Amino acid sequence: MNQQAFEAGKNAYKRGDFAGAVAQLSAAKAPGEVSGAVDHLLGNCLMKLGRYAEAANSYGNALGDANYGHSGALACNRGRALLAANKPQEAIASLSLAIKDEDYPTPYKAYTALGNAYMRVGNVRDAGVAYRNAAIDEKNPDPSSALKNLGGCFMQMGRAVDAVEAYRTALDFTTPAESQNEIYGDLGLAYVAANRMTEAVDAFSRATKDGSYKLKPEAQAAFEAAKKAVAAITDGSPSETDAFLAAAGYGTGAAIDPLDPTGQTGEFMPSPEDTGFFSVKEEDLVAQDKKARKERKVRRKKSHRGLKAFLTILIILIIAAGVAGFAYYKGYGWPTQQSVVEDLFTAGSSSKDVSSYLSSSLSSSERSQIKSLLPTSTSKVTIDGLDKSMRTSTVTATATLSAGGTQSYKITLVRDGIGWKVSAVTPLYASSNGSDASVSDSSTSSADSSTSSNSGTDVSSSSSTSQSGSTTGTISTGE
């Protein structure tokens, strides 16, 4: 090895001259020579320059030096370089090697990168396992980030209640000096998905309290829905989901540690507000500060052990309430869209008041027009199709008339608390050439109407219908 070139490369690296360091380090080895030290530093320089594929090769070369060691760190760096080079599958293989090195002092780094790689390929479950392992690593100085990522995995898996506990625990590992707003925003979404609307409003309010954090569009929509749902609660009785949560031990006031649901470890989370200062004397504060530092170090280790117990249980726990609550996001509610439509047509057929089934945003003339479109001699209403999203839904139905014959309709509904209200009714008629049915222009919808496909991607559209019967729409996708 050319020691002079190696030393020049190290000095250039320290000065931040990464291009110069690459030139020197590339000259430090003879052709075919193996040097883990040179290739390790060369890989670091190439990463700084954004030359990720070359960096991955350098780290790979360093791994070929059996005498150099540091295999865990090198495999982790190589995995991160491959991920940056958009090679997630290769990154997963390298990062998996890193976590197998028992001498690697900071495995949380590899677990975090492994979680990111699994997310890149759409493997949410294994990503959650990786983030969980990153969180419980006692060397991890910031377990809250891993817990936040774990909460996101739970949300994607439809396990909203588990996501709530992950986000709440992430808050316990942050301090008032750190920004908690983003975590509170994610916590609000999890509460909405778990149908815990009062807590959702509180979490969203905390996220936006100081004005420094702006909710994303989907979070803002969930915030508004939660506030409306809370305002609609009048009898104070718990929802079906609340009953599930109570049965699981949440929100009951019982002495249940969320990190130790089975009560096996006897360890509880430390309070982040507990500073340990009990005297205002200066000399006592100095002594107490030293003691507090020591106690915090011991407490963090205990916290991680408690966190292990929590996450070990959390990673395998599926609570029915979480599944039921997450359905809110998928367009479910009570009463359902189908029952609202059926009841609307039944009331119209009986010449009863249909106001209770209609959106409050409709004007008197719009309400009258919808009522006039409903058949007055219906013997049966059949639901033909349902296209639902969190805020709007569209139902197609066929009314079998008592006098004979049928009539098809398209009914648009909007979210009302956790239920649904009708905002538009449109008769459907066969086109003159016998092809697919077309939509008649005889209904008036509310200004805020939207539809969503059932593909799983949140897509909303605002549409307006001209007097000629043509429809125009603008489609936007959420973040």
VENQUI-V724084 format. One line per field, one symbol per residue. ss: DSSP state (H for helix, E for strand, - for the rest). psi: psi as a letter, one per 20 degrees, with the letter a starting at -180 (. if undefined). burial: + if it has 9 or more other C-alpha atoms within 8 Angstrom, else -. A space follows every 50 residues. Layout:
BEGIN
ss->???
psi->???
burial->???
END
This chain:
BEGIN
ss->--HHHHHHHHHHHHH--HHHHHHHHH---------HHHHHHHHHHHHH-- -HHHHHHHHHHHH-------HHHHHHHHHHHHHH---HHHHHHHHHHH-- ------HHHHHHHHHHHHHH---HHHHHHHHHHHHH------HHHHHHHH HHHHHH---HHHHHHHHHHHHH--------HHHHHHHHHHHHH---HHHH HHHHHHHH--------HHHHHHHHHHHHHHHH-------HHHHHHHHH-- -------------------------------HHHHHHHHHHHHHHHHHHH HHHHHHHHHHHHHH-----HHHHHHH----------HHHHHHHHHHHHH- ----HHHE-----HHHHHHHHHH----EEEEEEEEEEE---EEEEEEEEE E----EEEEEEEEEEE--EEEEEEEEEEE--------EE----------- --------EEEEEEE-----EEEEEEE--
psi->pnhghghhgghhghijmhghgggghhiiqqpiqpohgghghghgghghij mgghghgghghhhinhihbkhggghgggghghghjlmhghgggghhhgii oiiohmhhghhghgghghhhjjnhghgggghghhhioiioimihghhghg ghghghjjmhhhgghgghhhhhjrrhhqoighghghhghggghjkmhghg ggghghhjgijippqqghhgghgghghhgghiohijqqrhghhgghhijp kiiqmpohimhikhhjpqqqpiinhjpjqipghhggghggghgghhgghh ghghghhggghgghijpophhggghhhghjjqrpqrgghggghghgghhj krpjhiiqqiiqrghhghgghhipqjlphqppohqpoqahhqqpppqppo qhiqrrpqqpppqqpncjbqqpiqpoqpqqrhjjbqqrpqkjqprrhmqq rqrjiipopqqpqqpriiiqpqqppqqr.
burial->-+--++-++++++---++-++++++-+++----+++-++++++++++--- +++++++++++++-+--+--+++++++++++++---++-++++++++++- +--+--+++++++++++++---++-++++++++++++--+--++++++++ +++++--++++++++++++++++++----+++++++++++++++++++++ ++++-+++----+-+--+++-++-++++++----------++++++--++ -----++-+++------++--+-----------++--++--+------++ +++++++++++-+-+---+-+++++++++++++--++--++++++++++- ---+--+++--+---++-+++-+++--+--+-+--+++++-+++++++++ +-----+++++++++++++++++++++++++-------+++-++++--++ +++----++++++-+---+----------
END
